Amino acid sequence: MTIKIEHLNLKDHKVALDNPIFKLVAEAASEMGLDCYVIGGFVRDYLLARGIPKDIDIVAVGSGIALAEKVALKFQGRPRVSVFKNFGTAMIRHKGLELEFVGARKESYQRDSRKPIVENGTLEDDQKRRDFTINTMAISLNATDYGNLIDPFDGQNDLKNKLIRTPLDPNITYSDDPLRMMRAIRFATQLEFEIHIESLKSIANNKDRIKIISGERIVDELHKILECDKPSVGFSLLHKTGLLPYILPELVALEGIEEIEGQRHKDNFWHTLEVVDNIAKTTDNLWLRWAALLHDIGKAPTKKFHKKIGWTFHGHEFVGSKMVYKLFKRLHMPLNEKMKFVQKMVLMSSRPVILSEDFITDSAVRRLVFDAGDHVDDLMTLCEADITTKNPKKQKKYKHNFKVVRQKIEEVEARDHVRNFQPPISGEEIMKAFDLEPSKNIGIIKEAIKEAILEGEIPNEHEAAFALMLKKGSELGLLPKTDKYRTSSKN
């Protein structure tokens, strides 16, 4: 979600340390002769008046792992210390809080990797290596200056001015760790901040460095952008800086308006961003937001111009659903039910639209509910978000039509129960009735029953389906197994 900033706690930051846990950390550090500080997101979020964050980063000028083990001894119940030696960090979970400990360090990078060469360092070294000034601020836990705010890069002022700025030359910051370019855009979207002009230029200059970042890390940032109140801000910045072609070329391909013989089509890229913003107002479902982002990606490869009818995108839903798999695989996203859900939404994205434009028949609604199953409400939410016309009359008409479709879905579902449809006659019952082994005829009979129910020819009930089974079997030359079945067949 987007973070709403009502006021800044710049004058009372010492209150952030009211939790007695900080006294215990300070006591442990003092006994070890270490200086230590609360740093990063905890300080930033407290100063943004978001309350006391649950994640607390502690930096020690010395061994963060040793400090964590010392702190754990002071807690009741002796919580377990999770040690990550490769990263030089340790974590303690205690009373709903997560405390992560790390030793102050300085970093250097090689061109082909975002994994730094790490050395022990001072607090100042540790602050310099961080991504943005608003994340460099630290609060002392030392006896000599307990509660003091250490802000060498004027992060407080950047909070006031709603500015994303790097503590060092942005070209160094972004080249060293290109994921920071995504983080800058994500923070700008979440916080409703601006990215400093030099920083924005630097992202554009270093955009090709994003190629060394794994798909998983990129997707993590994309998720956070999509979860904002207005995701279009983030995707517009990804587009403006030139990062988007490296990440989601399928979206970039939608941009532009072509005109032939006076006929034009809309810019499907900017339309897509409007749809994502629309759906963000009505659902927190991350994967439905992904479906909104990808619902039109099939339009670029299917776009054609015909003299008689103008621009067409025939089959773009089917093509787009196939593209979803390739996109998910390329970005190392889950190839499971989440992907299948997005595929289904993309594939069916025009179905309710077609229904809303014509006279709505019960059979068409039954088929929509049958095909969408439990996701029919999500599908309707997506289609309603797809209304981006600026014409008030058209917008009112489309919204009314979708309301009618929703009402029809409720009526048909209440009467016919076709959501997650299970046929009233099973394959086993057909086999028993006609003394059959598994065969093609069983599938033919089951399909006939399903079609008859969806077309409204018979109710979704066992007795009617049983009668149709016997009739269809007779047409296929099948004889009922017993007199009971034969009698039913004659009736």
Number of C-alpha atoms within 10 A of each C-alpha: 16 18 15 12 16 9 11 18 19 16 8 11 17 15 12 19 17 12 10 9 16 16 16 18 23 23 18 21 26 15 10 14 12 16 19 29 28 26 23 24 18 24 23 23 19 19 24 21 15 17 12 17 15 13 15 20 20 29 28 27 20 21 19 25 23 18 25 27 21 19 21 21 15 15 13 8 9 13 17 14 19 15 19 12 9 6 10 16 20 23 24 21 16 16 8 8 13 15 19 22 27 24 26 27 23 20 17 12 15 12 11 11 14 19 13 13 11 14 13 15 16 18 22 15 15 20 26 21 19 20 24 26 26 27 23 27 25 26 24 22 25 20 13 8 10 16 21 15 19 18 18 15 20 14 23 21 14 18 20 14 11 18 22 27 24 28 21 16 12 23 17 14 23 26 25 22 21 23 22 21 26 25 20 27 26 27 23 21 28 23 19 20 18 18 20 17 12 14 20 20 16 20 30 17 15 19 22 15 22 23 14 14 14 12 17 14 13 17 17 13 19 20 16 19 26 28 21 24 21 23 28 23 21 25 23 15 21 23 16 14 20 18 23 18 16 15 20 16 13 23 24 19 16 22 16 12 11 13 12 12 8 7 12 13 15 13 13 20 21 18 18 24 21 21 23 27 21 24 26 24 12 12 14 15 14 15 16 25 24 23 27 28 26 24 31 25 26 27 22 20 16 15 15 12 17 9 9 6 8 15 17 14 15 14 14 22 25 16 19 23 26 15 18 26 17 12 17 16 14 13 16 15 16 13 13 9 9 15 21 15 18 23 24 21 29 31 23 23 23 18 18 22 19 11 18 20 12 9 9 15 11 17 17 17 25 23 17 21 25 19 17 21 15 12 17 20 14 17 25 22 18 28 24 21 21 21 18 14 12 8 9 9 9 13 14 12 14 19 16 13 20 20 15 15 19 17 12 17 21 14 14 17 16 11 11 18 18 23 21 13 15 12 17 17 20 12 14 13 15 23 17 14 21 19 15 17 12 12 9 8 17 21 13 15 22 21 13 16 25 21 15 17 23 24 17 14 12 18 16 22 14 12 13 16 23 20 18 20 23 24 17 19 21 16 10 12 8 16 17 22 14 12 9 10 17 16 10 13 19 10 9
